[in-house]
Amino acid sequence: WALNNKNADIRMQGVWLVGSKRDKKYLKAIVPMLKSSDEGVKGMAAWSVIKIIGKSS
C-alpha cells in the first residue's frame, strides 16, 4: 500500500524498503516513480532500481 499512497513521504519509505530488500518483483511499480514530480520519491526510486538490478555487494 505504501507504493500507491498519496503521501509522498510514505511512498518514498516504501520505495526505500523495496530497494533495501532488493525485491525484483516490485521493479515494475518503482520504475514509473523515476518520473515522479516529488524529488524525494524520484531520487529514492533511482536508488532502489540501482540496488535491485545493480551489482550485489
Secondary structure, DSSP 8 states (H G I E B T S, - for coil): -GGG-SSHHHHHHHHHHHHHHT-GGGHHHHGGGGG-SSHHHHHHHHHHHHHHHS---
